[in-house]
Amino acid sequence: MFDNLSSRLVDAIRNVSGKGRLTEDNIKDTLRQVRLALLEADVALAVVKGFIDRIRDRAVGAEVGKSLTPGQALIKIIHSELVSLLGEQHLPFDFKAQPPVVILLAGLQGSGKTTTAAKLAKRLIDKDKKRVMLVSVDVYRPAAILQLQVLATEVGALHCQSSIDDQPVAIIDRALDEARRSHADVLIIDTAGRLHVDDDMMRELAAVHARADPHETLFVVDSMAGQDAVNAATVFDNTLSLTGVVLTKADGDARGGVALSVREVTGKPIRFLGVGEKLDALEAFHPDRMASRILGMGDVLTLVEEIEDKVSRDKAEKLARKIRKGRGFDMSDLKDQFEQMMNMGGLGAMLEKLPMAGNINPAALKDSAHEHQLKRQVAIINSMTPGERRFPKTINGSRRKRIATGSGLQVQDVNRLLKQFMQMEKMMKKMSRGGVKKMLRGMAGGGMPPGLH
């Protein structure tokens, strides 16, 4: 998300480097490029105009301090305005109310409400240790009711039964009663969507909302839907009094215009981002972190949180002990590393949260580290015998052919993986001999660890 916008903004800001003072003349072209970048990202015209005007007002005449370059001074101003545009700060849920805390999800059909309900339930169960119940009032799509039931089982949530023969308001009454009797902390309601906003839909939603009296009413929107989604959010807000927005499919949108428009147009904060198909691919939305990511500064805090949540501490400590004792890094260890990267959305998802040095092309790194590629490499390792994984140097020509056939890939793919393994093995040996500082100095100079070129 924001890939195109990020690269355009960074290029535009370079234009003011070398200036001793920010003036209307020397930032004119930069602001024009920023404006074009925002419009290309499908940000609403009124939002772009207000954003550019605020930057101009703050930048013109601003003295550039001795510790900052003009480009850095402008980045600081743009970062501040992006944070303001995106909502200032993350708003967590308030669980102090009498349980069950009711969360109602609304939105157009196809926006991802049902999957988001399950993702949200998993997040609340895993992170907040809450007992969660799911219920669907989408009586128009039996598949949606069945899908939510299956997902509830998968994430470990309770599920209240409903059917197409029920009235939505009656389902709400039953769900509230079951949630109380089951001692659920949270009740998540998945409502029906339509292909477009219509009067019948809004009347039914208003009745469901009134009966449920939710603590949180979240509008679920496909981030690739463009400005139509922002307009729909305004209509829903007028009917339901939204408390926030969830942007889905953010990993598939390189523009990010909806994220930059919806907060400004509706006044409602973005609460979560759906960043993948997996049920743990739901990120809390932090405006300051996202602003940093847009400007190429990375988002290390979110990356650290993901590592703590998704990386096996036991496996990491086991590998560290193994390396310290000089017992060698083998293919089984490499497979563990690949699988943990996949749990975090692939190396590409990690790289976009890291500040990139000027001579590193993050787009190229993301392409080479795509999750699909990791799956192919795991398949190759799975086709090896235990002995071959422990001693990869024994893999000769005939074994490489067998492994390639077993994984459904080419011998060249096996050769490429073995070469990558040898590079990583060298790096691990350096680490076991105390060469970490030297390796980090090399990375600080713009290099990357072996195996990631």
C-alpha positions in Angstrom: 0.0 0.0 0.0 1.2 3.5 -0.8 4.1 2.1 -2.9 3.5 4.5 -5.8 2.8 7.5 -3.6 5.8 6.9 -1.4 8.3 6.8 -4.3 6.8 9.9 -5.9 6.8 11.9 -2.6 10.5 11.0 -1.9 11.5 12.0 -5.4 9.6 15.3 -5.1 11.2 16.2 -1.8 14.7 15.8 -3.2 14.1 18.9 -5.3 14.6 21.2 -2.4 17.9 19.8 -1.2 20.7 22.3 -1.1 18.5 25.3 -0.4 19.2 27.4 2.7 15.6 28.4 3.1 12.2 27.1 2.1 10.5 29.7 -0.1 7.4 29.7 -2.3 9.6 29.7 -5.4 11.8 26.7 -4.5 9.0 24.5 -3.1 6.5 25.4 -5.9 7.6 22.5 -8.2 7.9 20.1 -5.2 4.3 20.9 -4.1 3.1 20.5 -7.7 4.7 17.0 -7.8 3.2 16.1 -4.4 -0.2 17.3 -5.6 0.1 15.1 -8.8 1.2 12.1 -6.7 -1.8 12.4 -4.4 -4.2 12.7 -7.3 -2.7 9.7 -9.0 -3.1 7.8 -5.8 -6.9 8.6 -6.1 -7.0 11.0 -3.1 -10.2 13.2 -3.2 -9.5 16.5 -4.9 -10.8 18.6 -1.9 -8.5 16.6 0.4 -5.5 17.2 -1.9 -6.2 20.9 -2.1 -6.4 21.4 1.7 -3.4 19.2 2.3 -1.2 21.2 -0.1 -2.4 24.5 1.2 -1.5 23.6 4.8 2.0 22.4 3.8 2.6 25.7 1.8 1.4 27.8 4.8 3.8 26.0 7.2 6.8 25.7 4.8 7.0 29.1 3.2 9.5 31.2 5.1 10.4 28.5 7.5 14.1 28.7 8.5 16.1 25.5 8.0 17.9 24.6 11.2 21.6 23.8 11.2 20.8 20.2 12.1 18.3 19.8 9.1 18.6 20.0 5.4 15.8 21.7 3.5 14.6 18.3 2.3 14.4 17.0 5.9 12.6 20.2 7.0 10.0 19.7 4.3 9.7 16.0 5.2 9.1 16.9 8.8 6.2 19.3 7.8 4.7 16.8 5.4 5.0 14.0 8.0 3.2 16.1 10.5 0.4 17.0 8.1 0.1 13.3 7.0 -0.4 12.3 10.6 -3.1 14.9 11.0 -4.8 13.8 7.8 -4.7 10.1 8.9 -6.1 10.8 12.3 -3.4 11.8 14.8 -3.4 8.6 16.9 -4.6 5.0 17.1 -7.9 4.5 19.0 -8.0 1.1 20.7 -11.3 -0.5 21.8 -12.7 0.3 25.2 -13.6 -2.9 27.1 -14.7 -1.2 30.3 -18.4 -1.5 29.4 -20.7 -4.2 30.7 -20.1 -7.3 28.5 -20.7 -8.2 25.9 -19.1 -5.3 24.1 -20.9 -5.2 20.8 -19.0 -4.5 17.5 -21.2 -4.1 14.4 -19.6 -4.3 10.9 -21.3 -2.6 8.0 -20.4 -2.0 4.4 -21.1 -2.8 0.7 -21.2 -6.4 -0.6 -17.7 -7.7 -1.4 -15.9 -5.3 0.9 -14.7 -8.2 3.1 -17.0 -7.9 6.1 -17.3 -11.6 6.9 -13.5 -12.3 6.7 -12.9 -9.1 8.7 -15.2 -10.3 11.4 -13.2 -13.4 11.8 -9.9 -11.6 11.7 -11.0 -9.2 14.3 -12.3 -12.0 16.5 -8.9 -13.8 16.2 -7.1 -10.6 17.1 -9.2 -10.0 20.2 -8.8 -13.7 21.2 -5.1 -13.8 20.7 -4.0 -10.3 21.8 -6.6 -9.2 24.3 -7.5 -12.7 25.6 -11.2 -12.0 25.1 -14.0 -14.6 24.7 -15.6 -13.6 21.4 -18.9 -14.6 19.8 -19.7 -14.1 16.1 -23.1 -13.8 14.5 -24.3 -13.1 11.0 -27.6 -11.1 10.2 -27.0 -11.5 6.4 -30.2 -13.4 5.8 -29.9 -12.9 2.0 -26.8 -15.0 1.6 -26.8 -18.5 3.2 -23.2 -18.9 2.1 -22.2 -15.9 4.3 -23.8 -17.4 7.4 -22.1 -20.8 6.7 -18.8 -19.0 6.0 -18.9 -17.1 9.3 -19.7 -20.4 11.2 -16.6 -22.1 9.6 -14.4 -19.1 10.3 -15.6 -18.9 13.9 -14.5 -22.5 14.5 -11.1 -21.8 12.8 -10.3 -18.8 15.0 -11.7 -20.3 18.2 -14.7 -18.0 18.6 -18.2 -18.8 19.7 -20.9 -18.7 17.1 -24.6 -17.8 17.3 -26.7 -19.7 14.8 -28.9 -17.8 12.2 -30.7 -18.7 9.0 -32.3 -17.0 6.0 -35.7 -17.6 7.6 -34.9 -15.4 10.6 -35.6 -11.7 10.9 -32.4 -9.7 11.4 -33.7 -8.0 14.5 -34.7 -11.3 16.0 -31.2 -12.7 15.4 -29.8 -9.7 17.3 -32.0 -10.5 20.3 -31.0 -14.1 20.3 -27.3 -13.3 19.9 -27.3 -10.8 22.8 -29.0 -13.4 25.0 -26.6 -16.2 24.0 -23.6 -13.9 24.4 -24.6 -13.1 28.0 -25.4 -16.7 28.9 -22.0 -17.8 27.3 -20.1 -15.1 29.2 -18.8 -13.7 26.0 -16.7 -10.5 26.4 -17.3 -9.4 22.8 -20.1 -9.9 20.3 -19.2 -9.2 16.6 -22.2 -8.7 14.2 -21.7 -9.3 10.5 -24.4 -7.4 8.6 -25.7 -7.8 5.1 -24.2 -5.9 2.2 -25.5 -4.7 -1.1 -23.9 -3.9 -4.4 -24.9 -0.3 -3.9 -26.5 1.9 -1.2 -30.4 1.7 -1.3 -33.2 2.8 1.0 -34.3 -0.7 2.0 -30.8 -1.7 3.0 -30.3 1.4 5.1 -33.6 1.0 6.9 -32.8 -2.6 7.8 -29.3 -1.6 8.9 -30.7 1.2 11.1 -33.2 -1.2 12.8 -30.4 -3.8 13.4 -28.1 -1.0 14.8 -30.8 0.4 17.1 -31.6 -3.1 18.5 -27.9 -4.1 18.9 -26.9 -0.6 20.4 -23.3 -1.4 19.5 -20.3 0.1 21.3 -18.4 0.2 18.0 -19.8 0.6 14.5 -17.1 0.0 11.9 -17.5 0.6 8.2 -15.6 -2.1 6.2 -14.3 -0.8 2.9 -12.3 -2.3 0.1 -9.3 0.0 -0.3 -9.2 -0.5 -4.0 -12.8 0.7 -4.5 -11.7 4.3 -4.9 -13.7 7.4 -4.1 -17.0 5.6 -4.5 -16.1 3.9 -1.2 -15.5 7.2 0.5 -18.9 8.5 -0.7 -20.6 5.3 0.6 -18.8 5.7 4.0 -20.4 9.2 4.3 -23.9 7.7 3.6 -23.4 5.0 6.2 -22.1 7.5 8.7 -25.3 9.6 8.3 -27.4 6.5 9.1 -25.4 4.7 11.7 -23.0 7.2 13.3 -19.8 5.2 12.6 -17.0 5.0 15.1 -14.3 4.0 12.7 -13.3 2.4 9.4 -11.6 -0.9 8.5 -9.7 -0.8 5.2 -9.5 -4.3 3.6 -7.2 -5.6 0.8 -4.6 -2.9 1.6 -1.9 -5.2 0.5 -3.3 -5.2 -3.0 -3.6 -1.4 -3.4 -0.4 0.4 -4.4 -2.2 3.8 -4.4 -3.7 4.3 -0.9 -6.1 7.1 -1.9 -9.0 5.8 0.1 -6.9 5.8 3.3 -5.9 9.4 2.8 -9.5 10.5 1.9 -11.8 8.6 4.2 -10.6 10.1 7.5 -10.7 13.7 6.1 -14.1 13.3 4.4 -16.0 11.4 7.1 -14.1 12.6 10.2 -14.0 8.9 11.3 -10.7 7.3 12.3 -9.2 4.3 10.4 -9.0 1.6 13.1 -7.6 -1.4 11.2 -6.0 -2.5 7.9 -6.5 -5.9 6.3 -3.1 -6.8 4.8 -3.6 -10.3 3.4 -5.8 -13.3 3.1 -4.7 -15.0 6.3 -6.8 -14.7 9.4 -4.0 -13.0 11.3 -3.5 -10.4 8.6 -5.2 -7.5 10.4 -3.0 -4.6 11.5 -4.0 -1.9 14.0 -3.8 1.5 12.1 -1.3 3.9 13.6 -1.4 7.3 11.7 2.1 8.3 12.8 3.6 4.9 11.7 1.7 5.0 8.4 2.9 8.5 7.7 6.5 7.4 8.3 6.0 4.4 5.9 4.6 6.7 3.2 7.7 8.9 3.4 10.1 5.9 3.2 11.0 6.1 6.8 9.8 2.6 7.6 7.6 1.3 10.4 10.0 -0.5 12.8 7.5 -0.5 15.7 4.9 -2.5 13.8 7.6 -4.8 12.5 8.8 -5.5 16.1 5.3 -6.2 17.2 4.8 -8.6 14.4 8.0 -10.4 15.2 7.0 -10.8 18.8 3.5 -12.1 17.8 4.4 -14.4 14.9 8.0 -15.6 15.3 8.6 -18.7 17.4 10.8 -17.7 20.3 11.7 -21.3 21.0 12.9 -21.9 17.5 14.8 -18.7 17.4 16.6 -19.5 20.7 17.3 -23.1 19.6 18.9 -21.8 16.4 20.9 -19.2 18.3 22.3 -21.9 20.7 23.1 -24.1 17.7 25.1 -21.3 16.0 26.9 -20.3 19.2 28.1 -23.9 19.7 29.3 -24.0 16.1 27.1 -27.0 15.2 26.3 -25.6 11.8 23.3 -24.1 10.0 21.4 -26.7 7.9 18.5 -26.9 5.4 15.9 -27.6 8.2 17.0 -24.4 9.9 16.6 -22.5 6.6 13.1 -24.0 6.1 12.1 -22.7 9.6 13.3 -19.3 8.6 11.3 -19.3 5.4 8.2 -20.5 7.2 8.5 -17.8 9.8 8.9 -15.2 7.0 5.7 -16.5 5.4 3.9 -16.1 8.7 4.8 -12.4 8.5 3.5 -12.0 4.9 6.9 -12.8 3.3 10.1 -10.8 3.4 8.5 -8.1 1.1 6.0 -7.3 3.9 8.9 -7.0 6.3 11.0 -4.8 4.0 8.3 -2.2 3.5 8.4 -1.6 7.2 12.1 -0.9 7.2 13.8 2.4 6.3 15.5 1.9 2.9 19.0 3.2 2.2 19.2 5.4 -0.9 20.9 2.8 -3.1 18.5 0.0 -2.3 15.5 -0.6 -4.5 12.8 -1.9 -2.1 10.5 -2.8 -5.0 13.1 -5.2 -6.5 13.7 -6.7 -3.0 10.0 -7.3 -2.6 9.8 -9.0 -6.0 12.7 -11.3 -5.2 11.3 -12.1 -1.7 7.7 -12.8 -2.7 5.8 -15.3 -0.6 5.2 -17.5 -3.7 9.0 -17.8 -4.0 9.3 -18.8 -0.4 6.7 -21.5 -0.8 8.7 -22.9 -3.8 11.9 -23.0 -1.7 10.1 -24.8 1.1 8.8 -27.3 -1.4 12.4 -28.0 -2.5 13.5 -28.6 1.0 10.5 -30.9 1.7 11.7 -33.0 -1.2 15.1 -33.7 0.4 15.8 -36.6 2.7 16.7 -35.9 6.4 20.3 -36.7 5.6 20.4 -34.2 2.6 18.9 -31.5 4.8 21.6 -32.1 7.4 24.4 -32.4 4.9 23.5 -30.4 1.8 27.0 -30.8 0.3 26.1 -34.5 -0.4 23.5 -33.3 -2.9 25.1 -34.3 -6.3 23.7 -34.0 -9.8 21.4 -37.0 -9.7 20.0 -36.0 -6.3 19.3 -32.5 -7.6 17.2 -34.0 -10.4 15.2 -36.1 -8.0 14.6 -33.2 -5.7 13.5 -31.0 -8.6 11.1 -33.7 -9.8 9.7 -34.2 -6.3 9.0 -30.5 -5.8 7.6 -30.0 -9.3 10.4 -27.5 -10.1 13.5 -27.2 -12.3 17.1 -28.3 -11.4 18.0 -24.6 -11.8 15.6 -23.8 -8.9 17.4 -26.4 -6.7 20.8 -25.0 -7.7 19.6 -21.4 -6.8 18.4 -22.5 -3.4 21.6 -24.4 -2.6 23.7 -21.3 -3.6 21.5 -19.2 -1.3 22.0 -21.7 1.5 25.8 -21.6 1.1 25.7 -17.8 1.4 23.6 -17.9 4.5 25.7 -20.7 6.0 28.8 -18.4 5.6 27.0 -15.6 7.3 26.0 -17.9 10.2 29.6 -19.0 10.6 30.7 -15.4 10.8 28.1 -14.8 13.5 29.3 -17.8 15.5 32.8 -16.4 15.4 31.7 -12.9 16.6 31.5 -11.3 13.2 28.1 -9.7 13.7 29.5 -6.2 14.2 31.4 -6.4 10.9 28.3 -7.7 9.1 26.2 -4.9 10.5 28.8 -2.3 9.4 28.5 -3.7 5.9 24.7 -3.4 5.9 25.0 0.2 7.3 27.1 1.0 4.3 24.2 0.1 2.0 24.8 -3.6 1.6 22.3 -6.5 2.3 22.9 -9.8 4.0 24.0 -12.7 1.8 21.1 -14.4 0.1 19.0 -11.3 -0.3 20.7 -9.8 -3.3 
